[in-house]
Amino acid sequence: MRNKFSFSLLMLLISCSNSNASIVLDENTCEVSMNNQIEKLQVSPPCSLVTVGDGNKNFFQFNESKVFIIAGAPARLSKLTRWSVKESDKCSLEYQGVIVLKNEFSLSEVKGKGLVCPKIGLDEKFYQQFVKN
């Protein structure tokens, strides 16, 4: 069970080829910054970083690209009746990808089809949709 402090601010530092990116997620802010570039995510706060299915990491790497998935605000349980999830899973129906490559990052469009649960996580196939060939 998480306490109020852990919900107030989560900041993740990502090491990427001699530079750092940060993803700031709290009750009001969902943004990414790197090398003086700051962009707000387009998903509704509070946002959550989605874990990879095995739960050991928060991104999936394809060659030099690191892909992070950020879930938007948890959906009401009444909208999630098709799935066997609990309120504590904090599942969302909107998410956005953050792709970090070398010293730059890019954001995907917001996706709104599919269930994303930060604590349950996603597998590699889900992350692949954000990697350009």
Disulfide bonds with the S-S distance in Angstrom:
Cys30-Cys47 1.83
Cys91-Cys117 1.96
